[in-house]
Amino acid sequence: MDPRAIDVPGFVKMMADKKYVLAHDTGTGGDKAVLTDLRGRIIHSRYLPYSIRYPKPEWAEQDPDELWGAVAATTRQVIEASRIDPAEILGVGISAQMFNLIPVDEAGKALMPMLSWLDVRSVHQADRVLSGDMPAFLFRHTGNIPTAKDVIPKILWLKEERPEIWRRTAWLLDCKEYILHRLTGKFATDWHGASAYFLFDPHKKVWSREACQALDIPVEKLPPAYPCTQVIGEVTEEAARLTGLLPGTPVVACAGDVAVAQSGSGANAAGKAHLCVGTATWVGVSSPVFTNDPVKPFWGLNHIDPDKWIIAGVMETGGGALMWFRDAFCQWEEEQAAGRALSTYEVLGELAEAVPPGSEKLFFAPWLSGERAPVLDHYARGAFVGLSMGHTKGHLVRAVMEGVAFHLRWIVEAMEAIGLKIGALNAIGGGSTSPVWTQIISDITRRELRVVEHPLEAGAIGAALTVAVGMGVYPNMEAVDELIRVTRVVCPIEDARLGRYDDLYREYRELYTALAPIYRRLYEID
């Protein structure tokens, strides 16, 4: 069912009967399903968390069937709670976390747990890929260079360390692609998701046979890639039984989390930028031209609109750093939050707000799981620097928030150095709901933050609007920007803190220079 192939009168009649879109944002910690109208307004939503396992140091895995089970359950719950007729659903879209790896057999059965984007077991493979002329070769053919967290080293690890599984592997899928198969029975990806493999030519929009051949990765194991807005299949009878959707409901290819965040934040137009403060945290820019750093590239990914690209500067643990601090050190604050009907993050925000800007010269290096932009270093790790007897937990919390903000400033400046112009940032993600953290980010980066109406649902809304474009409701993604409302604007406070932050930022930059060789040596210690 391709909307570009149907007759206009028939399509108009169909649209009169179809009022809703069902979309998912299948993240690292859980799946969010939203039922929206055709303007992306949320009717109902459901969230279901799932686990991530760390069976060995540097390993991070998730159960693909647990992820699919969450998608099926939240779909069913949203349909039941909203009491709509599933026949009124125009189409379905799945967005998900990217840079994972699931090897499956010919029937689509997962042969092992999903290697998460957080997994860095493939450091040796990554170091080999990053040696010699290979980085320049890959950049020339794909516009990107991988670290140990990316798909290429994971594929090489699978091939070298699990040869029995490799022999049975028919397809190399990412998270979304596995869910699409469970939903439609089809093996498929989209241009944005394919470009995240770093084996895809972002200009020709095909798998790069040159890159695959150089790495000895069979191109036939990579799923067919389609435009993000193309209908790639329909809900199967089995998927309908599990989800409550009608068999035959159209499924649009959609895109991964970076692209739908760009769209759900209302930043599709060329030159617009967004900030996502989630587990991973990034700045993404919609660009009419492909531009990247050839030595330490940002993510250069295909946009949902086929004539644009998203250039994204990513830090691995932005919101994830505060989540780590909460889980490791804040049991008392969690109890206090429950007693006051607050979230633990709100209590931590109060602690941070009581501390002066600069955290009394306490720094936090937020590189808890390696770092991407602008350093491309899978050895980097976190640190508190400058601790003294006078520092309290409030200082630690604010230092975490400021450390993330300092790194975002570094990313923004590095992106501007390659010719991207970054002004106001449309902000989404859990971190954007914090008044104190958004003010810190605005002050340190000296950028206006424009927090959208539904920052936690922005990814799912972006996926829903991608479905609407795919089904012909709108001509392209740029046309949906006006549907995204901004409800809070945060501007830098013009006082002495800006100068203080400038001085501290220069020292923050020196931290990485000093610590990077130590991290590399520490990795070599058995």
Beta strands, then each sheet from edge to edge (+ up, - down):
strand 1: 20-26
strand 2: 30-37
strand 3: 42-49
strand 4: 61-62
strand 5: 89-96
strand 6: 102-104
strand 7: 114-115
strand 8: 171-173
strand 9: 189-190
strand 10: 200-201
strand 11: 206-207
strand 12: 225-226
strand 13: 231-234
strand 14: 250-252
strand 15: 273-277
strand 16: 281-287
strand 17: 299-302
strand 18: 309-315
strand 19: 363-365
strand 20: 383-385
strand 21: 425-428
strand 22: 449-452
strand 23: 486-490
sheet 1: 3+ 2- 1+ 5+ 14+ 13-
sheet 2: 4+ 7-
sheet 3: 6+ 8-
sheet 4: 9+ 12+
sheet 5: 10+ 11-
sheet 6: 17+ 18- 16+ 15- 21- 22- 23+
sheet 7: 19+ 20-
end
